[in-house]
């Protein structure tokens, strides 16, 4: 049976959950995911734990706080002026805490997400750009369907 190595292409089902046990992502109830190790689709901490697993493996991996998505970084919680938000999107958009907003990367080729934490009366919006599971223990259940 093939084993997962750096650069392997995988077909797998996986479930990612935080400390409260709620699913953050769950492919077991849908189509399996296809990805490559080192391609950035999974965090480096999770990819490291997959290395060496054999095709057909179904296991659960417990990751310590910060191991999957790093520690929370206070500098990644930032105020963004409403004027900038109007330039980036719909000026009529009403943001509320809990909304997740996609921002373009500086090169315009990708995007990253920020979660709204607070909206001030002047329209400025406090965004948290940390991964929602940063600094938390993570449970990663995986079923390796295929390894190429």
C-alpha positions as CSV (number, residue, x, y, z in Angstrom):
1,X,0.0,0.0,0.0
2,X,1.3,3.5,-0.8
3,X,2.3,5.8,2.0
4,X,1.9,9.6,2.2
5,X,5.1,11.5,1.4
6,X,5.9,15.1,0.7
7,X,4.3,15.9,-2.7
8,X,1.8,13.0,-2.6
9,X,-1.6,13.6,-4.1
10,X,-4.4,12.4,-1.8
11,X,-8.1,11.6,-2.0
12,X,-9.5,11.6,1.4
13,X,-12.4,12.3,3.7
14,X,-11.7,14.5,6.7
15,X,-13.4,16.2,9.6
16,X,-11.8,19.1,11.4
17,X,-13.3,20.2,14.7
18,X,-12.3,22.5,17.5
19,X,-12.4,22.2,21.3
20,X,-16.2,22.4,21.4
21,X,-16.5,19.4,19.1
22,X,-18.4,21.2,16.4
23,X,-17.3,20.5,12.8
24,X,-15.3,23.3,11.1
25,X,-15.1,21.2,7.9
26,X,-16.5,17.8,7.3
27,X,-16.2,16.0,3.9
28,X,-17.5,12.6,5.2
29,X,-21.1,13.7,4.2
30,X,-20.1,14.9,0.7
31,X,-17.5,14.3,-2.0
32,X,-14.0,13.4,-0.8
33,X,-11.3,16.1,-1.0
34,X,-8.4,15.8,-3.4
35,X,-5.2,17.7,-2.5
36,X,-1.5,17.5,-2.5
37,X,0.8,17.5,0.5
38,X,2.8,20.7,0.4
39,X,0.1,22.5,-1.7
40,X,-1.2,24.7,1.1
41,X,-4.7,23.2,1.3
42,X,-4.0,21.9,4.8
43,X,-2.0,23.5,7.6
44,X,1.7,22.4,7.8
45,X,1.0,21.0,11.3
46,X,-1.8,18.7,9.9
47,X,0.3,17.8,6.9
48,X,3.2,16.7,9.1
49,X,0.9,14.3,11.0
50,X,-0.3,12.8,7.7
51,X,3.2,11.9,6.5
52,X,3.8,8.1,6.6
53,X,0.1,7.2,6.8
54,X,-0.9,4.3,4.5
55,X,-3.7,4.3,1.9
56,X,-6.9,3.0,3.6
57,X,-6.0,4.4,7.0
58,X,-8.9,5.9,9.0
59,X,-7.7,7.6,12.2
60,X,-8.2,10.6,14.4
61,X,-5.3,13.0,15.2
62,X,-5.4,15.2,18.2
63,X,-3.4,18.4,17.8
64,X,-2.3,20.5,20.7
65,X,-3.3,24.2,21.0
66,X,-1.5,26.2,18.3
67,X,-0.2,23.1,16.5
68,X,-2.7,23.1,13.7
69,X,-3.1,26.8,12.9
70,X,-0.5,28.5,15.1
71,X,-1.0,30.7,18.1
72,X,-3.4,33.6,18.1
73,X,-1.5,36.8,17.1
74,X,-3.0,40.0,18.6
75,X,-1.5,42.1,15.8
76,X,-3.8,40.3,13.4
77,X,-6.8,42.0,15.0
78,X,-7.1,45.3,13.2
79,X,-9.4,48.2,12.5
80,X,-10.3,48.8,8.9
81,X,-11.8,52.1,7.8
82,X,-15.2,52.1,6.2
83,X,-13.8,54.1,3.3
84,X,-11.4,51.2,2.4
85,X,-14.2,48.6,2.7
86,X,-16.3,50.7,0.3
87,X,-13.4,50.7,-2.2
88,X,-13.0,46.9,-1.9
89,X,-16.7,46.0,-2.1
90,X,-20.3,47.1,-2.0
91,X,-20.6,50.5,-0.2
92,X,-24.1,49.5,0.9
93,X,-22.9,46.4,2.7
94,X,-23.9,46.3,6.3
95,X,-21.3,44.3,8.4
96,X,-22.1,42.7,11.7
97,X,-20.0,40.7,14.1
98,X,-19.5,37.2,12.9
99,X,-19.4,38.0,9.2
100,X,-16.4,36.7,7.3
101,X,-15.1,38.9,4.6
102,X,-12.7,38.0,1.8
103,X,-9.9,40.5,1.1
104,X,-7.6,40.5,-1.9
105,X,-3.9,39.8,-1.4
106,X,-1.6,42.7,-2.3
107,X,-0.6,41.0,-5.6
108,X,-4.3,40.5,-6.5
109,X,-3.8,36.8,-7.1
110,X,-5.3,35.4,-4.0
111,X,-7.5,36.3,-1.0
112,X,-7.5,36.0,2.8
113,X,-10.4,36.2,5.2
114,X,-11.2,38.3,8.2
115,X,-14.0,37.9,10.7
116,X,-15.9,41.0,11.9
117,X,-15.6,41.4,15.7
118,X,-17.0,44.9,16.1
119,X,-18.4,47.8,14.1
120,X,-18.0,51.4,15.4
121,X,-20.5,54.2,15.0
122,X,-18.0,55.9,12.5
123,X,-18.2,52.8,10.4
124,X,-14.7,51.4,11.2
125,X,-14.7,47.6,11.4
126,X,-12.6,45.5,13.7
127,X,-11.4,42.4,11.9
128,X,-9.7,39.3,13.3
129,X,-7.4,37.9,10.6
130,X,-6.3,34.9,12.8
131,X,-7.6,31.5,11.7
132,X,-10.7,30.7,13.7
133,X,-9.0,27.7,15.3
134,X,-5.6,29.5,16.0
135,X,-4.4,28.8,19.5
136,X,-6.9,26.0,20.1
137,X,-6.7,22.3,20.3
138,X,-7.9,20.6,17.1
139,X,-9.2,17.2,16.3
140,X,-8.6,15.9,12.7
141,X,-10.3,12.7,11.7
142,X,-9.1,11.4,8.3
143,X,-9.8,8.5,6.0
144,X,-7.1,8.1,3.3
145,X,-8.9,6.8,0.2
146,X,-6.0,7.1,-2.3
147,X,-2.4,8.1,-2.4
148,X,-0.5,8.9,-5.7
